[in-house]
Amino acid sequence: MLEFENGFKIYDTGDTNVFGDMALISKFFKPDLALVCIGGHFTMDPEHAAYAVRELIRPKQVIPTHYGTAPVLNRTPAEFKAALGDAPIKVLDVKPGEAIKF
């Protein structure tokens, strides 16, 4: 968890798979933004990441990460969005090297 002076909170899942204690992150920290791996090789795939975001972490916004940098990481943000369904979580499409401001 990263919390900035203005109160904005970011949770980075790192290189993990989905785990139940992600619900505690939501309960205690209420992240505004989650960085969620979707590559599916040693990390969550888009379907598991969507479950983690929708059911456990529950951030306001999410940036999919850890995909498309090697042939084995061939999953896509489009797959993640499809798996997320109609959850009220904004997916930010950030391209490699692109900067965004909050």
SVG drawing of the C-alpha trace seen along z (x, -y; Angstrom):
<svg xmlns="http://www.w3.org/2000/svg" viewBox="-23 -16 33 36">
<polyline fill="none" stroke="black" stroke-width="0.4" points="0.0,0.0 1.1,-3.5 -0.7,-6.4 0.0,-9.9 -0.3,-13.1 -3.6,-13.9 -5.1,-10.6 -4.9,-8.9 -4.1,-5.2 -2.6,-2.7 -2.4,1.1 0.1,3.0 -0.5,6.7 3.0,7.4 3.7,10.8 0.9,12.7 -2.1,14.8 -5.5,14.0 -5.7,14.7 -8.4,14.3 -6.6,11.7 -7.0,9.2 -10.4,8.6 -8.6,7.2 -6.8,4.7 -10.2,3.4 -11.5,3.4 -8.6,1.6 -7.1,-0.5 -9.9,-1.2 -7.5,-1.7 -8.4,-4.3 -6.3,-2.5 -5.0,1.0 -2.2,2.1 -3.1,5.7 -1.1,8.3 -2.9,10.1 -0.2,11.9 -1.2,15.4 2.3,16.8 3.3,17.1 0.7,14.4 -3.0,13.8 -4.6,14.2 -7.3,11.8 -10.1,13.9 -8.5,14.3 -7.5,10.6 -11.0,9.6 -12.3,11.7 -9.7,10.2 -10.6,6.6 -14.4,7.1 -14.9,9.2 -11.9,8.6 -9.9,5.4 -12.7,3.2 -10.7,0.2 -12.3,-2.7 -9.8,-2.3 -7.4,0.4 -4.4,0.5 -3.7,4.0 0.1,4.8 2.6,7.6 1.4,8.5 2.7,8.3 6.3,8.1 7.2,11.7 5.5,14.3 4.4,16.2 2.6,13.1 0.1,13.0 -3.0,12.1 -4.6,8.7 -6.4,5.8 -9.4,6.5 -9.6,10.0 -9.4,8.4 -12.2,5.9 -14.4,8.7 -13.8,10.8 -14.6,7.7 -18.0,7.5 -20.2,4.7 -18.4,4.0 -18.3,0.3 -14.5,0.2 -12.8,-2.1 -10.0,-0.3 -7.3,-2.7 -5.6,-1.7 -2.0,-2.8 0.4,-2.0 4.0,-1.1 5.9,-4.4 2.8,-6.5 2.3,-8.8 -1.0,-9.6 -1.8,-12.1 -4.4,-11.8"/>
</svg>
